[in-house]
Amino acid sequence: MSVLKPGQNCMGIYEADSTGVLVDACDYYRAFYHTALSAQSYLLLAGWQFDSEVKLLRGKEEAAAGEVRFLQFLNALCQANPALQIYILAWDFSAVFSLEREWFQNIIFNWSGNERIHFRFDSVHAYGATHHQKFVIADGVLAYAGGMDICSSRWDDRRHMRENPLRVDVDGTRYGSYHDIQTYHTGEVVGVLFELFRQRWSDSGGAPLKLPQVGALTPQVPVNAFILPAGRVALSLTVAPAPQTTQRKVSEIRRLFVDAIMSAEHLVYLENQYFSSQAIYWTLVARMTLPDRPRLQIVMMLPDRLPLTEELFLGLPQMKMIRSLQLVAEKTGHQLSVYSSAEMDHGNRKMTFIHSKLLAIDDRFLTIGSANATNRSMGLDTELNLSWEATGPEDPLVPAIRRLRGSLLAEHAGLAGSDEEEKFAEVENLTRHLECMADDHEARLCRYQADPTLEKSDWPDALEPIARVVDPEQPIDNEFLFESISKSELGSFAKGIFKLSQMMIGL
């Protein structure tokens, strides 16, 4: 039975001349650099965050290239090509993120950039939401979409070395290893993404797009891409209605996750930055408790530590859900394993941060995009996912998805590109193989471990009402607040705020 259902869990299924996956920012930033270098007419970029100084190439590639800093590179493109227009649409971020963002970007991009670089902040969304879509369109013929932003502290290669002299921001700040995934597309689907950008640009208050038609680049398959032999790709959205627009509520990604997991016969593989979605949790419970369905191997890759505030409001629900799912799996005969990726550094785990958003089912269905496994991504934030589905067991897409999944697991184990990748691609006894890897305390693949300090504290109960506001599945307003926090919970709500304030004072 097909997972993809246009009008229900996707907006449509569209023709793709070429489509595939790029793993980690080293390969994606390189692909974007060369695509932009070849663009003749226009570049459209939508994202959660952009930084003007991030380097697109590193090491020998940087030395052999010209300007590689993001904004200066775009300036050079415009100077070399008088016909090129560049439109950048960035989420107008909350004050919560102000310390993590480059300030005065309107001035930096619109005043220090070329006059044909048009930068806009987009704040037209439901109250409490974010614009979280990340996609790029070049000349209307090539697009990239997924979980990657072009910003600081994201570049890394698939080795995820403990120390990498190239993993440094322009101000000299070193940062930890980082894993993410992006997709590329040519064909009809690019036009659909163009219309999505055009509508968002207009809704944000931008003037109608006036794009030159002076030719188009010839799409090239990016270096190191995982090519997916599929002629069609589906687009799914999450959008909450905003008062300033006529946009209706869209929960296609939520339905997509539910339908995909319920269809699973053998294997569910999830990579995500978070796991706090009630919809995904209850779907896994429902699938595991069906008595007449085959037993599953459920494998999750998550970061085992989040930034402190995220750990409190998203890590704690995640901890509870994983514990509960493990109990359900034990009682029903399924195998559920949750892992992180880290290296030992003088007795301490040095984590690779998992930022990817991927779900694969039985190696016959794959979705990648911007949507986290959170309540927000299922109903509130503006999200975009791309999906592929095999037509049957003989479809060449099946071994292609299997190869990608095996390569990802090998990467998390520190064995990407080795002969060991084939073992990770096998479905039979996959969990047993992963558990053997995790038993080796020197191995990079390790079992997910919740923070024991938080787990043993009384914070989970105290912070639960606040977590409902931080990670809701619908727009936040007064009615929502009173529905989410009952009179009997107001004491816990106050207690949580008090504990949070104490913690912040002590930082």
C-alpha positions as CSV (number, residue, x, y, z in Angstrom):
1,M,0.0,0.0,0.0
2,S,1.4,3.4,-1.0
3,V,2.4,5.8,1.8
4,L,2.2,9.0,-0.3
5,K,-1.3,10.4,-0.8
6,P,-1.6,13.8,-2.5
7,G,-3.9,16.1,-0.8
8,Q,-3.5,14.3,2.5
9,N,0.2,13.8,3.4
10,C,1.7,15.7,0.5
11,M,0.8,18.6,-1.7
12,G,1.6,16.5,-4.7
13,I,4.0,14.1,-6.4
14,Y,6.1,15.8,-9.1
15,E,8.4,14.8,-11.9
16,A,12.1,14.9,-11.2
17,D,14.8,14.5,-13.9
18,S,17.5,14.0,-11.3
19,T,17.2,13.8,-7.5
20,G,19.4,12.8,-4.6
21,V,20.9,13.4,-1.2
22,L,24.0,15.3,0.1
23,V,25.3,14.4,3.5
24,D,27.0,17.1,5.7
25,A,27.7,20.7,5.0
26,C,31.1,20.2,3.4
27,D,29.4,18.6,0.4
28,Y,26.3,20.8,0.4
29,Y,28.2,24.1,0.7
30,R,30.5,23.0,-2.2
31,A,27.5,22.1,-4.3
32,F,25.8,25.4,-3.6
33,Y,29.1,27.3,-4.4
34,H,29.4,25.7,-7.8
35,T,25.7,26.0,-8.6
36,A,25.8,29.7,-7.7
37,L,29.0,30.2,-9.7
38,S,27.1,28.8,-12.8
39,A,23.8,30.7,-12.3
40,Q,22.8,33.0,-15.2
41,S,19.6,34.5,-14.1
42,Y,18.7,34.2,-10.4
43,L,19.2,32.6,-7.1
44,L,16.4,32.3,-4.5
45,L,17.3,31.3,-0.9
46,A,14.9,30.7,2.0
47,G,16.2,29.7,5.4
48,W,16.0,29.8,9.1
49,Q,19.4,31.5,9.3
50,F,22.1,33.0,7.1
51,D,25.5,34.4,8.1
52,S,27.3,36.8,5.8
53,E,30.8,35.6,6.7
54,V,30.4,31.8,6.6
55,K,33.0,30.1,4.3
56,L,31.5,27.9,1.6
57,L,34.8,26.1,0.9
58,R,37.6,25.1,3.2
59,G,41.2,23.9,3.0
60,K,42.7,23.2,-0.5
61,E,39.4,24.0,-2.2
62,E,39.3,27.5,-0.6
63,A,43.0,28.1,-1.5
64,A,42.2,27.2,-5.2
65,A,39.0,29.4,-5.4
66,G,38.4,33.1,-5.3
67,E,36.1,34.6,-2.7
68,V,34.3,32.0,-0.6
69,R,32.7,34.0,2.2
70,F,29.0,33.9,1.6
71,L,28.0,37.5,1.1
72,Q,31.3,38.5,-0.6
73,F,30.9,35.5,-2.9
74,L,27.4,36.7,-3.9
75,N,28.7,40.2,-4.4
76,A,31.4,38.8,-6.8
77,L,28.8,36.9,-8.7
78,C,26.7,40.0,-9.2
79,Q,29.7,42.0,-10.3
80,A,30.7,39.3,-12.8
81,N,27.1,38.9,-14.2
82,P,25.1,42.1,-14.5
83,A,21.9,40.1,-15.2
84,L,22.0,38.0,-11.9
85,Q,19.4,38.7,-9.3
86,I,19.6,37.2,-5.8
87,Y,16.7,37.0,-3.3
88,I,17.3,35.9,0.3
89,L,14.4,35.3,2.7
90,A,15.4,34.7,6.3
91,W,13.2,34.1,9.4
92,D,12.9,37.2,11.5
93,F,14.2,35.5,14.5
94,S,13.0,35.8,18.1
95,A,15.0,37.7,20.7
96,V,15.6,34.3,22.3
97,F,18.1,33.6,19.5
98,S,19.7,37.1,19.4
99,L,23.0,36.0,21.0
100,E,23.4,33.2,18.4
101,R,22.7,35.5,15.4
102,E,24.6,38.0,13.3
103,W,23.2,41.4,14.1
104,F,22.1,44.1,11.7
105,Q,21.7,41.8,8.7
106,N,19.3,44.1,6.9
107,I,22.2,46.6,6.8
108,I,24.9,44.1,6.1
109,F,23.1,42.4,3.2
110,N,21.1,45.3,1.7
111,W,23.6,48.1,2.2
112,S,27.0,46.5,2.0
113,G,25.8,44.0,-0.6
114,N,25.3,44.5,-4.3
115,E,22.1,46.3,-5.3
116,R,20.9,43.1,-7.0
117,I,21.1,41.2,-3.7
118,H,17.6,41.6,-2.1
119,F,17.4,40.5,1.6
120,R,14.2,40.3,3.6
121,F,13.3,39.2,7.1
122,D,10.1,37.2,7.1
123,S,8.0,37.4,10.3
124,V,4.6,36.7,8.7
125,H,3.6,33.5,10.4
126,A,1.4,32.3,13.3
127,Y,2.2,33.7,16.7
128,G,4.9,31.7,18.4
129,A,5.9,30.0,15.1
130,T,9.2,30.1,13.1
131,H,9.9,29.9,9.4
132,H,12.0,26.8,9.3
133,Q,12.1,25.9,5.6
134,K,15.6,25.7,4.1
135,F,15.7,25.7,0.3
136,V,17.6,27.2,-2.7
137,I,16.5,27.6,-6.3
138,A,18.9,28.4,-9.2
139,D,17.6,29.6,-12.5
140,G,14.4,27.7,-12.0
141,V,16.1,24.4,-13.0
142,L,18.0,23.2,-9.9
143,A,16.9,23.2,-6.2
144,Y,18.3,22.2,-2.9
145,A,16.2,21.5,0.2
146,G,16.5,19.9,3.6
147,G,17.8,20.7,7.0
148,M,20.9,22.8,6.3
149,D,21.3,26.5,6.9
150,I,24.2,28.5,5.4
151,C,25.5,29.8,8.7
152,S,28.2,29.7,11.3
153,S,29.2,26.5,13.2
154,R,27.6,24.1,10.7
155,W,30.4,23.1,8.3
156,D,31.8,19.6,8.8
157,D,32.8,16.7,6.7
158,R,31.7,13.0,7.1
159,R,34.7,12.1,9.2
160,H,33.5,14.2,12.1
161,M,37.0,14.3,13.5
162,R,37.5,15.1,17.2
163,E,39.7,18.0,16.2
164,N,39.5,19.5,12.7
165,P,41.4,22.8,12.0
166,L,38.9,23.5,9.2
167,R,36.0,23.4,11.6
168,V,36.3,27.0,12.7
169,D,34.3,30.2,12.2
170,V,35.7,33.3,10.6
171,D,36.2,34.9,14.1
172,G,38.4,32.0,15.1
173,T,35.8,30.1,17.2
174,R,36.2,26.4,17.1
175,Y,33.1,24.2,17.3
176,G,32.2,20.5,17.6
177,S,31.4,18.0,14.9
178,Y,28.1,18.5,13.2
179,H,25.9,16.2,11.0
180,D,23.2,17.2,8.6
181,I,21.4,16.3,5.3
182,Q,20.3,18.2,2.2
183,T,18.6,17.1,-1.0
184,Y,18.9,18.2,-4.6
185,H,16.4,18.2,-7.5
186,T,15.9,19.1,-11.1
187,G,12.7,18.9,-13.2
188,E,9.1,19.8,-12.5
189,V,9.5,19.8,-8.8
190,V,11.8,22.9,-9.0
191,G,8.9,24.9,-10.4
192,V,6.7,24.0,-7.4
193,L,9.4,25.1,-5.0
194,F,9.7,28.4,-7.0
195,E,6.0,29.1,-6.4
196,L,6.4,28.3,-2.7
197,F,9.2,30.9,-2.5
198,R,7.3,33.4,-4.6
199,Q,4.3,33.2,-2.3
200,R,6.3,33.5,0.8
201,W,8.2,36.5,-0.6
202,S,4.9,38.2,-1.4
203,D,3.4,37.4,2.0
204,S,6.4,38.8,3.7
205,G,5.7,42.2,2.1
206,G,8.2,41.9,-0.8
207,A,7.5,43.4,-4.2
208,P,6.5,40.9,-6.9
209,L,9.5,39.0,-8.1
210,K,11.0,40.3,-11.4
211,L,13.3,37.7,-12.6
212,P,15.4,38.0,-15.7
213,Q,15.2,35.4,-18.4
214,V,18.7,35.4,-19.9
215,G,19.3,31.7,-20.0
216,A,19.7,29.0,-17.4
217,L,22.5,26.9,-16.0
218,T,22.9,23.3,-17.0
219,P,22.2,21.2,-13.9
220,Q,25.1,19.0,-12.8
221,V,24.9,16.2,-10.3
222,P,26.7,17.4,-7.1
223,V,30.0,15.8,-6.2
224,N,29.6,13.0,-3.6
225,A,25.8,12.9,-3.9
226,F,23.7,9.8,-3.3
227,I,21.7,9.6,-6.5
228,L,18.2,8.3,-6.0
229,P,16.9,6.6,-9.2
230,A,13.4,8.0,-8.9
231,G,11.5,9.9,-11.5
232,R,9.1,11.5,-8.9
233,V,9.4,13.3,-5.6
234,A,6.7,14.4,-3.2
235,L,6.5,17.8,-1.3
236,S,4.9,18.0,2.1
237,L,4.4,21.1,4.2
238,T,3.6,22.2,7.7
239,V,2.0,25.7,7.8
240,A,0.0,27.3,10.6
241,P,-2.4,30.0,9.3
242,A,-1.2,33.6,9.9
243,P,-3.6,36.6,10.2
244,Q,-1.8,38.5,7.5
245,T,-2.2,35.9,4.8
246,T,-4.8,33.7,3.2
247,Q,-2.7,30.6,4.0
248,R,-4.8,27.7,5.3
249,K,-3.5,25.3,7.9
250,V,-1.4,22.5,6.4
251,S,-0.4,19.4,8.5
252,E,0.9,17.2,5.7
253,I,4.2,16.3,7.4
254,R,2.4,15.2,10.5
255,R,0.1,12.9,8.5
256,L,3.1,11.7,6.4
257,F,5.0,10.5,9.5
258,V,1.9,8.8,10.9
259,D,1.2,7.0,7.6
260,A,4.8,6.0,7.0
261,I,5.3,4.5,10.4
262,M,2.0,2.7,10.4
263,S,3.1,1.1,7.0
264,A,6.3,-0.3,8.4
265,E,6.9,-4.0,8.0
266,H,10.5,-4.5,9.0
267,L,12.5,-1.3,9.8
268,V,12.0,2.2,11.0
269,Y,15.1,4.4,10.8
270,L,14.9,7.9,12.2
271,E,17.6,10.6,12.4
272,N,16.5,13.8,14.1
273,Q,17.7,16.7,16.3
274,Y,14.8,16.1,18.7
275,F,12.2,13.6,19.6
276,S,9.3,15.2,21.4
277,S,6.3,14.8,19.0
278,Q,3.2,13.4,20.6
279,A,1.9,12.3,17.2
280,I,5.1,10.4,16.3
281,Y,5.3,8.9,19.8
282,W,1.7,7.6,19.8
283,T,2.1,6.3,16.2
284,L,5.0,4.2,17.3
285,V,3.1,2.9,20.2
286,A,0.1,2.1,18.0
287,R,2.2,0.3,15.4
288,M,4.0,-1.8,18.1
289,T,0.8,-2.8,19.8
290,L,-0.9,-4.2,16.7
291,P,-1.0,-7.9,17.3
292,D,-1.2,-9.1,13.7
293,R,1.7,-7.1,12.3
294,P,5.4,-8.2,11.9
295,R,7.9,-7.3,14.7
296,L,9.9,-4.2,13.8
297,Q,13.5,-3.0,14.3
298,I,13.2,0.7,15.2
299,V,16.5,2.6,15.1
300,M,16.9,6.2,16.2
301,M,19.9,8.5,15.9
302,L,19.6,11.5,18.3
303,P,22.1,13.9,20.0
304,D,22.3,12.8,23.6
305,R,22.8,16.4,24.8
306,L,21.1,19.6,23.7
307,P,21.9,23.2,24.6
308,L,20.7,23.8,28.2
309,T,17.4,25.5,27.6
310,E,16.5,23.0,24.9
311,E,17.5,20.1,27.2
312,L,15.0,21.4,29.8
313,F,12.0,21.8,27.5
314,L,12.6,19.3,24.8
315,G,15.2,16.9,26.3
316,L,13.0,16.0,29.2
317,P,9.9,15.1,27.2
318,Q,12.3,13.2,24.9
319,M,13.7,11.2,27.8
320,K,10.2,10.3,29.0
321,M,9.0,9.2,25.6
322,I,12.1,7.1,24.8
323,R,11.8,5.3,28.2
324,S,8.1,4.6,27.5
325,L,8.8,3.3,24.0
326,Q,11.5,1.0,25.3
327,L,9.0,-0.5,27.7
328,V,6.4,-0.9,25.0
329,A,9.0,-2.6,22.7
330,E,10.0,-5.0,25.5
331,K,6.4,-6.0,26.1
332,T,5.4,-6.4,22.5
333,G,8.6,-8.1,21.1
334,H,9.9,-5.3,18.9
335,Q,13.5,-4.1,19.0
336,L,13.9,-0.4,19.7
337,S,17.4,1.1,19.9
338,V,18.4,4.7,20.3
339,Y,21.9,5.8,19.6
340,S,24.1,8.9,19.6
341,S,27.5,9.4,17.9
342,A,30.5,10.5,19.9
343,E,34.2,9.9,20.4
344,M,35.9,9.3,23.8
345,D,38.2,12.2,24.7
346,H,40.2,11.5,27.9
347,G,37.3,9.6,29.3
348,N,34.6,12.1,28.2
349,R,32.2,11.6,25.3
350,K,32.7,14.3,22.6
351,M,29.4,14.3,20.7
352,T,28.7,14.7,17.0
353,F,25.6,16.9,17.0
354,I,22.8,15.3,14.9
355,H,20.8,18.1,13.1
356,S,19.4,15.9,10.3
357,K,15.7,15.3,9.8
358,L,15.3,11.9,8.1
359,L,12.8,9.0,8.3
360,A,13.3,5.8,6.3
361,I,10.8,2.9,6.2
362,D,11.8,-0.6,5.1
363,D,14.2,1.0,2.6
364,R,11.3,1.6,0.3
365,F,10.2,5.0,1.6
366,L,12.4,8.0,2.5
367,T,11.6,11.5,3.7
368,I,14.1,14.3,4.3
369,G,13.5,17.9,5.1
370,S,13.4,20.7,7.7
371,A,10.8,19.1,10.0
372,N,12.0,18.0,13.4
373,A,10.3,15.2,15.3
374,T,8.7,17.9,17.6
375,N,5.2,19.1,18.1
376,R,6.1,22.5,16.6
377,S,7.2,20.9,13.3
378,M,4.1,18.9,13.0
379,G,1.6,21.8,13.4
380,L,3.1,25.2,14.1
381,D,6.4,26.0,12.3
382,T,6.7,26.5,8.6
383,E,8.3,23.3,7.3
384,L,9.2,21.5,4.0
385,N,9.9,17.8,3.5
386,L,10.8,15.9,0.3
387,S,9.8,12.2,0.0
388,W,10.5,9.3,-2.3
389,E,8.7,6.0,-2.5
390,A,9.5,2.8,-4.3
391,T,6.8,1.2,-6.5
392,G,7.7,-2.4,-5.4
393,P,10.6,-4.6,-4.1
394,E,12.3,-4.6,-7.6
395,D,12.4,-0.8,-7.8
396,P,16.0,0.4,-8.0
397,L,15.1,3.0,-5.5
398,V,15.1,0.3,-2.7
399,P,18.9,-0.5,-2.9
400,A,19.6,3.2,-3.3
401,I,17.8,4.0,-0.1
402,R,19.4,1.0,1.6
403,R,22.9,2.2,0.5
404,L,22.2,5.7,1.9
405,R,20.9,4.3,5.2
406,G,23.9,2.0,5.6
407,S,26.3,4.8,4.8
408,L,24.7,7.1,7.4
409,L,24.9,4.4,10.1
410,A,28.5,3.7,9.1
411,E,29.3,7.4,9.4
412,H,27.8,7.6,12.9
413,A,30.0,4.6,13.8
414,G,33.1,6.4,12.3
415,L,33.3,4.0,9.4
416,A,32.0,6.0,6.5
417,G,33.6,5.0,3.2
418,S,35.0,1.7,4.6
419,D,34.2,-1.9,3.7
420,E,32.1,-2.1,6.8
421,E,29.3,0.0,5.2
422,E,27.7,-3.1,3.7
423,K,27.1,-4.6,7.1
424,F,25.2,-1.5,8.2
425,A,23.0,-1.7,5.0
426,E,21.8,-5.2,5.9
427,V,18.3,-5.2,7.4
428,E,18.4,-8.7,9.0
429,N,20.0,-8.5,12.4
430,L,20.7,-4.8,12.0
431,T,19.9,-4.1,15.7
432,R,22.2,-6.9,16.8
433,H,25.1,-5.5,14.7
434,L,24.5,-2.0,16.1
435,E,24.3,-3.3,19.7
436,C,27.7,-5.0,19.2
437,M,29.2,-1.8,18.0
438,A,27.7,0.1,21.0
439,D,29.2,-2.5,23.4
440,D,32.6,-1.3,22.4
441,H,33.3,1.7,24.7
442,E,35.8,3.0,22.3
443,A,33.4,2.9,19.4
444,R,31.8,6.2,18.1
445,L,28.3,4.7,18.0
446,C,27.0,4.7,21.5
447,R,23.7,4.2,23.3
448,Y,21.7,7.3,23.9
449,Q,22.0,8.4,27.5
450,A,19.7,11.0,29.1
451,D,21.4,13.5,31.4
452,P,21.3,11.7,34.8
453,T,21.2,15.0,36.7
454,L,18.0,16.0,35.0
455,E,16.5,12.5,35.0
456,K,16.8,12.2,38.8
457,S,15.6,15.8,39.6
458,D,12.1,16.9,40.2
459,W,12.3,19.3,37.2
460,P,10.4,17.1,34.7
461,D,7.1,17.5,36.5
462,A,7.8,21.2,37.3
463,L,8.7,22.1,33.8
464,E,6.1,20.1,31.9
465,P,3.5,22.9,31.6
466,I,6.1,25.3,30.3
467,A,7.3,22.6,27.8
468,R,3.8,22.6,26.3
469,V,4.2,26.3,25.5
470,V,7.8,25.9,24.1
471,D,6.8,23.0,21.9
472,P,3.2,23.3,20.9
473,E,1.4,21.9,17.9
474,Q,-0.8,24.9,17.3
475,P,-0.4,28.7,17.4
476,I,0.1,30.2,20.9
477,D,-2.5,32.6,22.1
478,N,-4.3,33.3,25.4
479,E,-6.9,30.5,24.7
480,F,-4.1,28.0,24.1
481,L,-2.3,29.0,27.2
482,F,-5.3,28.5,29.4
483,E,-6.2,25.2,27.6
484,S,-2.6,24.0,28.1
485,I,-2.2,25.0,31.8
486,S,-5.1,24.1,33.9
487,K,-5.8,25.6,37.3
488,S,-4.4,22.6,39.1
489,E,-1.2,23.0,37.1
490,L,-0.6,26.7,37.9
491,G,1.4,25.8,40.9
492,S,3.7,23.6,38.9
493,F,4.0,26.2,36.3
494,A,5.1,28.8,38.8
495,K,7.5,26.3,40.4
496,G,9.0,25.6,37.0
497,I,9.6,29.3,36.3
498,F,11.1,29.7,39.8
499,K,13.5,26.8,39.2
500,L,14.4,28.1,35.7
501,S,15.2,31.6,37.1
502,Q,17.4,30.0,39.8
503,M,19.3,28.0,37.2
504,M,19.8,31.1,35.0
505,I,21.1,33.2,37.9
506,G,23.6,30.4,38.7
507,L,25.0,30.3,35.1
